[in-house]
Amino acid sequence: MKNIFLVDDDLRLRRLVAKFLGEYGFTTREFPDGGAVVEALHEGEPAAVILDIMLPGENGLSILKRIREESAVPVIMLTARGDDEDRIAGLELGADDYLPKPFNPRELLARINAVLRRSQPTPAGDRIEAGGFVLLRKRRTVSRQGQEVELSATEHRLLEALMSYPGTVLTREALLNYARGKDFGPFDRSIDVHISKLRTKTEQISGGKRCIKTVWGSGYMFEVEEP
């Protein structure tokens, strides 16, 4: 059974979600606030974390930042409906997905399954190399000349797609289908936030060189230097 960490101060919601997920083979560890979540990660990493932004004491965005300092575990943020600022902030800090409240438990289940699919290594070997970068699927890292950074599940899948087809323009829709599955529509603009985050990480290990190129009106391309 796959274990899910659920962080929300609403007891009724936690119990409802835990019962629903239990019917689909998940166990759920509940937290009323974020204080103990990071420590709990040291005891054993869950399959995913569901994290509410509005928490008593330390808010969800601060907790997410601390989680990302420790782990690349998939994180789904719960946000107030229509609160784009919190949604974007969560994605920028490394969240893999978000779900506005109130939500249908079946949609939450679909999003959990989607992030779990994205976090699994593909069977076609563990390494992808392009432009001096080395992507390791199992570790969810990318390195260049000995420098390495960790990637979130979505960042990993996006970079895997781009590095698998260097020099080829991939549309946003193609990237979404590859990185997020069919659970999300082709006009989900959160992909731009993930690409921005991914650029920052790759530039950290490439001396500031930008390898992910925007092709206006088309999509994105992993640019490889000519020899």
Backbone bond lengths (Angstrom), bond angles and torsions (degrees), N, CA, C in turn:
res aa  C-N    CA-C-N  psi(-1)  N-CA   C-N-CA  omega(-1)  CA-C   N-CA-C  phi
1 M - - - 1.465 - - 1.526 109.64 -
2 K 1.333 117.19 141.74 1.459 122.07 -179.04 1.524 109.81 -91.79
3 N 1.334 114.94 133.93 1.453 120.26 -176.49 1.531 110.65 -95.49
4 I 1.317 116.26 135.41 1.460 123.31 178.59 1.524 108.98 -118.33
5 F 1.334 116.98 132.05 1.464 121.01 170.94 1.531 107.61 -89.54
6 L 1.327 116.42 125.66 1.464 121.73 179.90 1.523 108.66 -117.39
7 V 1.351 116.22 115.20 1.466 121.90 -175.95 1.526 108.55 -113.07
8 D 1.335 116.67 105.72 1.469 121.77 -179.38 1.516 107.96 -160.72
9 D 1.342 117.21 139.66 1.460 119.42 -178.39 1.526 113.08 -83.29
10 D 1.324 117.59 -1.80 1.466 122.15 179.71 1.534 108.78 -90.27
11 L 1.330 116.27 102.74 1.465 120.82 -176.92 1.523 111.48 -59.67
12 R 1.327 116.81 -43.04 1.465 120.13 -178.32 1.527 110.47 -61.38
13 L 1.329 117.20 -43.06 1.464 120.33 179.26 1.522 110.56 -64.71
14 R 1.343 117.56 -42.59 1.467 120.57 -179.67 1.526 110.53 -59.62
15 R 1.308 116.20 -45.75 1.466 119.59 -177.80 1.535 110.93 -66.68
16 L 1.318 116.24 -39.30 1.463 120.28 178.44 1.524 110.99 -62.50
17 V 1.338 116.17 -47.38 1.460 120.83 -179.04 1.522 110.73 -65.63
18 A 1.344 116.76 -43.36 1.461 120.58 -179.28 1.527 111.16 -60.93
19 K 1.327 116.38 -42.86 1.468 120.26 179.20 1.525 110.80 -64.77
20 F 1.329 116.44 -43.96 1.465 120.51 -178.49 1.528 110.50 -64.24
21 L 1.343 117.35 -47.53 1.458 120.18 -178.19 1.524 111.18 -66.08
22 G 1.337 116.29 -31.77 1.460 119.76 177.74 1.510 112.63 -61.01
23 E 1.322 116.91 -30.75 1.463 121.25 178.56 1.521 111.91 -70.00
24 Y 1.335 117.12 -14.78 1.461 121.35 -178.72 1.536 111.61 -115.08
25 G 1.326 116.32 22.65 1.452 120.06 171.40 1.508 116.56 88.46
26 F 1.339 117.94 13.97 1.461 121.09 178.76 1.528 110.23 -104.51
27 T 1.321 116.34 146.29 1.463 121.18 164.89 1.520 106.97 -101.76
28 T 1.319 116.88 152.12 1.465 121.16 -176.24 1.521 110.02 -129.78
29 R 1.309 116.22 129.02 1.461 121.52 171.98 1.516 107.60 -104.86
30 E 1.329 116.53 122.90 1.463 121.26 -171.97 1.529 111.99 -99.23
31 F 1.348 114.49 142.65 1.463 121.65 176.53 1.528 108.21 -133.88
32 P 1.344 119.52 125.70 1.464 121.64 179.15 1.524 112.87 -76.16
33 D 1.332 117.06 -17.02 1.459 121.65 176.37 1.529 107.08 -151.23
34 G 1.338 116.06 178.59 1.458 118.74 -172.87 1.506 115.35 -89.39
35 G 1.335 117.41 -0.86 1.456 120.34 -171.74 1.511 115.39 -56.79
36 A 1.340 117.43 -39.94 1.466 120.55 -173.01 1.527 113.63 -99.66
37 V 1.332 117.64 -2.11 1.470 119.62 -172.10 1.518 112.02 -66.23
38 V 1.327 117.61 -47.69 1.468 120.34 -177.01 1.519 110.35 -62.14
39 E 1.349 117.03 -40.94 1.465 120.09 177.57 1.522 110.54 -63.94
40 A 1.334 116.48 -37.71 1.467 120.27 -179.85 1.523 111.45 -63.94
41 L 1.328 117.69 -29.97 1.461 121.09 177.77 1.526 111.22 -61.50
42 H 1.340 116.96 -29.32 1.461 120.98 179.64 1.528 111.31 -70.84
43 E 1.326 117.05 -22.52 1.462 121.30 -178.96 1.520 111.70 -82.42
44 G 1.305 117.46 -16.81 1.463 122.26 -177.48 1.512 109.64 153.88
45 E 1.328 115.72 125.95 1.466 119.65 -173.83 1.524 110.59 -78.13
46 P 1.342 117.36 132.00 1.462 120.20 177.86 1.524 111.14 -76.36
47 A 1.327 116.26 173.19 1.461 120.37 175.27 1.526 109.94 -69.02
48 A 1.342 117.25 -34.82 1.467 121.61 -179.32 1.524 108.80 -162.87
49 V 1.331 115.19 161.82 1.468 122.12 176.55 1.522 108.25 -120.73
50 I 1.328 116.76 130.20 1.463 122.71 172.29 1.517 106.03 -104.45
51 L 1.329 117.35 118.24 1.464 121.59 -167.89 1.525 111.31 -129.02
52 D 1.330 115.66 117.21 1.460 119.98 177.02 1.531 109.74 -76.62
53 I 1.323 117.24 142.40 1.461 120.36 178.12 1.526 111.02 -75.54
54 M 1.338 117.10 -42.85 1.461 121.16 -176.67 1.526 109.76 -86.33
55 L 1.346 115.77 94.62 1.460 121.63 -179.80 1.525 109.90 -122.37
56 P 1.332 117.97 152.41 1.468 119.34 173.95 1.522 110.08 -68.67
57 G 1.318 116.38 142.79 1.458 119.73 -177.42 1.513 110.63 75.08
58 E 1.314 116.75 -126.08 1.472 121.47 -178.95 1.524 109.93 -69.67
59 N 1.347 117.36 126.81 1.462 119.02 -175.50 1.528 111.83 -78.89
60 G 1.334 114.50 170.16 1.449 120.41 -174.85 1.510 114.68 -62.80
61 L 1.341 117.57 -33.62 1.465 119.90 179.81 1.521 110.79 -66.01
62 S 1.332 116.58 -39.57 1.460 120.55 177.51 1.529 110.52 -66.30
63 I 1.337 116.47 -40.93 1.464 120.80 177.63 1.525 110.07 -63.42
64 L 1.325 117.36 -42.22 1.471 121.45 178.87 1.524 110.57 -58.77
65 K 1.320 116.17 -43.46 1.465 119.83 179.41 1.522 110.50 -59.77
66 R 1.329 117.04 -41.72 1.466 120.21 179.87 1.531 111.31 -69.49
67 I 1.335 116.69 -36.44 1.468 119.94 176.59 1.521 110.21 -61.54
68 R 1.328 116.33 -43.45 1.463 120.16 -177.50 1.531 112.37 -68.15
69 E 1.312 117.56 -21.10 1.463 120.05 174.62 1.524 111.29 -74.56
70 E 1.346 115.79 -17.54 1.460 120.54 -175.90 1.523 113.19 -111.55
71 S 1.336 117.41 -29.46 1.459 119.28 -165.86 1.530 111.78 -154.25
72 A 1.343 115.49 154.20 1.463 121.62 173.49 1.529 110.87 -103.63
73 V 1.352 117.51 19.45 1.457 121.30 179.95 1.532 110.10 -55.45
74 P 1.347 118.31 139.14 1.472 119.63 177.27 1.527 111.88 -59.10
75 V 1.338 116.38 134.71 1.470 122.10 -179.32 1.522 109.37 -126.88
76 I 1.342 115.56 127.47 1.464 122.41 173.98 1.519 107.38 -108.81
77 M 1.340 117.20 121.73 1.455 121.79 -179.88 1.532 110.60 -89.74
78 L 1.323 116.06 140.52 1.464 122.18 171.79 1.522 107.58 -100.74
79 T 1.326 117.27 123.65 1.460 121.23 -175.26 1.525 110.45 -125.75
80 A 1.333 115.29 160.39 1.459 120.45 172.67 1.524 108.28 -67.27
81 R 1.329 116.73 138.88 1.455 120.57 -177.22 1.529 110.71 -58.87
82 G 1.330 115.69 130.36 1.452 121.31 177.25 1.513 114.65 82.60
83 D 1.359 117.80 1.35 1.462 120.24 -178.40 1.523 109.48 -88.14
84 D 1.328 116.12 81.22 1.464 121.19 -175.42 1.521 112.46 -64.76
85 E 1.342 117.04 -33.58 1.470 119.37 -177.39 1.515 110.83 -62.10
86 D 1.341 117.85 -45.47 1.462 121.02 178.58 1.523 110.72 -65.82
87 R 1.322 116.55 -39.88 1.469 120.44 -179.60 1.523 110.50 -61.07
88 I 1.327 116.71 -48.37 1.462 120.91 -178.96 1.519 110.80 -66.00
89 A 1.348 116.08 -41.43 1.467 119.44 178.45 1.523 110.62 -59.66
90 G 1.337 117.15 -41.26 1.463 120.78 178.68 1.517 111.99 -63.22
91 L 1.324 117.06 -44.07 1.460 120.82 178.85 1.518 111.06 -63.72
92 E 1.332 116.42 -39.56 1.466 120.25 179.87 1.529 111.72 -66.03
93 L 1.324 116.67 -30.30 1.461 120.78 179.93 1.530 112.71 -83.94
94 G 1.344 116.31 -5.43 1.462 118.43 175.21 1.513 115.83 114.98
95 A 1.348 118.89 10.01 1.461 119.77 174.89 1.526 109.32 -65.85
96 D 1.329 116.27 148.37 1.461 120.60 -179.05 1.521 111.97 -91.99
97 D 1.311 116.94 -24.28 1.461 120.30 179.71 1.521 108.15 -162.82
98 Y 1.319 116.58 172.87 1.460 121.81 178.16 1.522 108.51 -144.52
99 L 1.321 114.94 157.58 1.462 120.50 177.88 1.517 108.12 -144.48
100 P 1.350 117.62 121.81 1.463 119.45 179.69 1.526 112.09 -75.40
101 K 1.338 115.83 145.70 1.462 122.25 173.86 1.527 109.75 -89.52
102 P 1.335 117.51 151.02 1.467 127.23 -12.57 1.528 110.59 -71.12
103 F 1.336 116.99 156.72 1.459 119.53 -176.26 1.524 110.10 -134.02
104 N 1.314 114.88 160.64 1.457 122.11 174.61 1.533 108.03 -85.41
105 P 1.321 119.23 127.39 1.473 120.20 -179.79 1.521 113.56 -54.54
106 R 1.333 117.13 -30.49 1.464 119.38 178.91 1.533 111.21 -66.88
107 E 1.353 116.35 -34.01 1.459 118.50 176.49 1.522 110.21 -68.82
108 L 1.340 117.08 -39.35 1.463 119.46 176.66 1.526 109.98 -60.47
109 L 1.318 117.84 -43.90 1.464 121.66 178.50 1.526 110.65 -59.62
110 A 1.338 117.16 -42.97 1.469 120.73 179.73 1.520 110.69 -62.16
111 R 1.319 116.92 -40.29 1.467 120.20 -179.36 1.530 111.57 -71.56
112 I 1.331 117.10 -36.71 1.467 119.77 174.65 1.523 109.92 -60.62
113 N 1.328 116.58 -49.10 1.463 120.24 179.74 1.522 111.53 -60.44
114 A 1.342 116.35 -36.23 1.465 120.17 179.80 1.529 111.25 -66.34
115 V 1.343 118.07 -45.70 1.475 118.96 -179.56 1.521 110.91 -69.17
116 L 1.333 117.49 -30.66 1.469 119.45 177.28 1.519 110.85 -69.43
117 R 1.329 117.09 -38.68 1.475 119.37 175.64 1.515 110.73 -62.37
118 R 1.341 116.38 -42.49 1.461 119.98 -177.79 1.524 111.93 -67.53
119 S 1.336 116.41 -27.78 1.462 119.12 -175.81 1.514 112.76 -84.30
120 Q 1.337 117.50 -8.78 1.455 120.37 -179.12 1.521 110.65 -84.48
121 P 1.340 117.73 137.27 1.463 119.75 176.32 1.514 110.85 -66.99
122 T 1.321 117.14 145.16 1.451 121.55 175.71 1.519 108.96 -80.64
123 P 1.338 118.64 156.41 1.452 120.97 -174.33 1.522 114.87 -77.16
124 A 1.317 119.40 -1.11 1.457 121.47 -172.52 1.527 112.51 -87.70
125 G 1.345 117.17 40.04 1.461 119.42 179.10 1.514 111.58 94.26
126 D 1.319 115.40 165.24 1.459 119.91 -172.73 1.517 113.51 -96.87
127 R 1.327 119.12 -17.82 1.466 121.83 -172.57 1.520 111.54 -117.11
128 I 1.332 114.48 141.93 1.465 121.55 165.53 1.525 106.24 -127.89
129 E 1.320 117.21 131.81 1.459 121.60 179.91 1.520 109.52 -123.47
130 A 1.325 115.34 133.89 1.463 121.16 176.96 1.520 108.77 -162.99
131 G 1.315 116.10 134.75 1.459 120.82 176.20 1.506 114.97 58.70
132 G 1.340 117.31 28.59 1.456 120.61 -178.60 1.514 114.03 85.66
133 F 1.330 117.86 -5.70 1.464 122.42 178.03 1.530 109.41 -92.33
134 V 1.323 115.85 145.70 1.459 122.27 176.10 1.524 108.07 -124.03
135 L 1.328 116.54 116.86 1.464 122.47 178.16 1.526 108.29 -100.22
136 L 1.336 116.54 123.92 1.463 121.60 176.71 1.518 108.86 -103.65
137 R 1.327 116.60 117.52 1.462 120.13 -174.95 1.526 112.28 -67.41
138 K 1.325 117.07 -48.56 1.471 119.30 -173.88 1.520 112.00 -65.57
139 R 1.330 116.65 -37.28 1.470 119.66 -177.83 1.524 112.52 -88.22
140 R 1.347 116.87 -11.96 1.467 122.29 -176.54 1.526 110.85 54.15
141 T 1.331 115.53 52.90 1.455 121.63 177.18 1.523 109.25 -131.23
142 V 1.331 115.52 159.89 1.459 121.31 169.98 1.528 106.77 -131.15
143 S 1.325 115.91 140.69 1.456 120.15 -177.91 1.520 110.42 -136.02
144 R 1.325 114.52 160.13 1.464 121.28 175.34 1.524 107.72 -153.11
145 Q 1.327 115.18 123.66 1.467 121.97 178.98 1.529 111.92 50.81
146 G 1.336 114.82 44.03 1.452 120.51 174.50 1.514 116.02 86.62
147 Q 1.328 117.76 -10.17 1.470 120.85 177.39 1.524 109.07 -96.04
148 E 1.322 116.27 138.14 1.462 121.38 -172.03 1.527 111.06 -133.72
149 V 1.340 115.99 143.98 1.460 121.47 172.32 1.529 108.80 -132.79
150 E 1.341 115.73 149.96 1.456 121.32 176.75 1.525 109.68 -86.54
151 L 1.337 115.55 151.71 1.457 121.79 -179.40 1.521 109.84 -121.53
152 S 1.327 115.94 148.03 1.462 119.28 170.25 1.532 108.03 -71.91
153 A 1.333 117.04 168.94 1.458 120.32 -178.21 1.529 111.29 -58.61
154 T 1.339 117.11 -43.64 1.462 119.93 -178.13 1.521 111.21 -70.83
155 E 1.332 117.35 -41.68 1.470 120.53 176.98 1.522 110.39 -59.56
156 H 1.328 116.12 -41.14 1.458 120.84 179.98 1.525 111.58 -60.94
157 R 1.338 116.12 -46.53 1.467 119.87 -178.45 1.524 111.46 -67.48
158 L 1.329 116.94 -37.98 1.467 119.68 177.58 1.526 110.86 -63.73
159 L 1.332 116.70 -46.70 1.457 119.24 -179.18 1.523 111.08 -67.73
160 E 1.324 116.57 -34.79 1.467 120.23 176.21 1.527 110.49 -59.78
161 A 1.334 116.16 -44.06 1.464 119.81 178.75 1.524 110.97 -63.63
162 L 1.326 116.80 -47.61 1.468 120.80 -176.94 1.524 111.64 -64.98
163 M 1.345 117.26 -42.61 1.464 120.33 -178.35 1.530 111.80 -74.06
164 S 1.329 117.24 -22.05 1.467 120.23 177.11 1.526 111.92 -72.29
165 Y 1.345 116.09 -21.81 1.470 120.53 -179.55 1.528 109.59 -131.29
166 P 1.350 117.42 62.39 1.473 119.72 -178.11 1.520 111.52 -61.86
167 G 1.334 114.62 139.54 1.458 119.76 179.82 1.512 114.03 78.96
168 T 1.342 117.56 4.03 1.462 122.45 -178.71 1.525 109.39 -113.22
169 V 1.328 117.04 133.11 1.459 120.83 178.20 1.527 109.10 -77.73
170 L 1.327 116.12 125.29 1.462 122.04 175.64 1.520 108.57 -109.64
171 T 1.326 116.90 127.64 1.457 120.84 -179.62 1.524 110.36 -69.55
172 R 1.334 116.57 160.92 1.462 120.73 175.96 1.525 110.55 -58.32
173 E 1.329 116.56 -40.04 1.467 119.88 -179.10 1.526 110.43 -63.72
174 A 1.336 117.12 -42.69 1.467 120.31 179.31 1.523 110.64 -63.75
175 L 1.332 116.38 -41.74 1.462 120.13 179.42 1.522 111.57 -65.75
176 L 1.335 116.37 -40.62 1.462 119.73 178.36 1.523 110.94 -63.06
177 N 1.336 116.36 -43.77 1.462 119.82 179.45 1.521 111.11 -63.04
178 Y 1.322 116.84 -36.16 1.462 121.13 -179.46 1.523 111.06 -75.36
179 A 1.342 115.91 -44.36 1.461 120.17 -171.72 1.517 113.56 -89.18
180 R 1.319 118.02 -27.08 1.455 119.27 -172.30 1.516 113.22 -124.51
181 G 1.308 118.95 -3.91 1.449 120.50 179.16 1.513 111.69 78.16
182 K 1.321 116.52 -171.46 1.466 122.63 -175.85 1.521 112.66 -85.54
183 D 1.351 117.38 4.00 1.462 120.15 -176.78 1.520 112.77 -77.55
184 F 1.355 117.00 -8.29 1.450 120.96 -174.26 1.523 109.33 -127.43
185 G 1.314 116.37 145.67 1.455 121.03 -177.29 1.513 113.14 -79.04
186 P 1.336 117.28 162.95 1.460 121.15 -176.55 1.514 113.91 -70.61
187 F 1.319 118.67 -9.57 1.465 120.14 -177.15 1.526 112.07 -106.03
188 D 1.336 116.47 17.54 1.459 120.67 176.92 1.525 108.38 -72.19
189 R 1.347 116.69 109.39 1.469 120.86 -174.50 1.524 113.03 -80.22
190 S 1.337 117.24 -2.14 1.460 118.15 178.85 1.522 111.29 -63.53
191 I 1.331 117.92 -18.68 1.460 119.89 178.31 1.526 110.93 -59.76
192 D 1.333 117.57 -33.07 1.464 120.50 179.67 1.529 110.91 -65.71
193 V 1.332 116.51 -35.11 1.463 120.11 177.55 1.526 109.77 -67.11
194 H 1.338 116.67 -43.48 1.461 120.22 179.05 1.538 111.06 -63.22
195 I 1.327 117.10 -40.62 1.466 120.50 178.68 1.525 110.08 -63.63
196 S 1.332 117.44 -41.76 1.464 121.22 178.74 1.520 110.33 -60.14
197 K 1.352 116.37 -43.89 1.460 121.46 178.04 1.517 111.07 -62.52
198 L 1.335 115.19 -42.34 1.457 121.12 -178.84 1.521 111.04 -65.68
199 R 1.317 116.94 -38.53 1.470 120.59 176.59 1.530 110.72 -60.73
200 T 1.317 115.68 -45.37 1.467 119.37 -179.88 1.516 110.88 -57.80
201 K 1.331 116.85 -43.08 1.462 120.74 -178.05 1.525 111.66 -68.57
202 T 1.335 117.54 -43.02 1.465 119.08 -179.08 1.524 111.01 -69.58
203 E 1.337 116.93 -32.67 1.469 119.22 178.50 1.528 111.38 -69.44
204 Q 1.342 117.07 -26.41 1.463 120.84 177.54 1.523 111.88 -62.28
205 I 1.339 116.85 -29.45 1.470 119.98 -176.17 1.527 112.44 -110.52
206 S 1.336 116.35 7.29 1.464 119.27 -179.56 1.527 112.04 -120.82
207 G 1.335 115.99 16.27 1.455 119.11 -179.37 1.515 113.59 67.71
208 G 1.331 116.24 27.69 1.461 120.76 178.38 1.510 114.33 89.12
209 K 1.331 118.10 -2.19 1.464 120.01 -179.62 1.521 109.51 -73.56
210 R 1.325 117.19 133.64 1.464 122.12 179.78 1.524 109.50 -90.87
211 C 1.336 116.30 117.19 1.466 120.37 -179.00 1.527 112.19 -100.57
212 I 1.334 117.61 -16.83 1.464 120.66 179.48 1.521 108.18 -101.25
213 K 1.301 115.99 111.33 1.465 122.35 -173.51 1.526 110.73 -100.54
214 T 1.330 116.10 135.28 1.463 121.11 172.53 1.522 109.35 -84.68
215 V 1.315 116.41 126.38 1.463 121.62 175.18 1.523 106.01 -107.31
216 W 1.329 116.00 99.85 1.458 121.27 -169.93 1.526 111.65 -56.93
217 G 1.336 114.52 131.32 1.454 121.03 179.51 1.511 113.33 82.79
218 S 1.341 117.35 -5.33 1.464 119.97 -177.33 1.522 112.62 -122.54
219 G 1.329 116.93 -56.53 1.456 119.19 -177.55 1.513 111.43 161.05
220 Y 1.336 116.33 -135.83 1.459 121.73 -176.79 1.527 110.50 -131.72
221 M 1.345 115.65 156.32 1.448 121.18 -178.61 1.522 109.69 -142.72
222 F 1.339 116.68 139.88 1.455 120.72 171.34 1.511 107.89 -86.15
223 E 1.324 115.58 113.61 1.470 121.97 -172.34 1.527 109.45 -91.14
224 V 1.321 115.94 127.43 1.460 122.07 179.35 1.519 108.48 -110.66
225 E 1.322 115.89 131.27 1.475 120.33 -179.90 1.518 110.44 -64.78
226 E 1.323 115.02 141.28 1.453 119.94 173.29 1.524 109.26 -71.09
227 P 1.360 118.48 140.13 1.459 120.26 178.95 1.511 111.04 -65.68
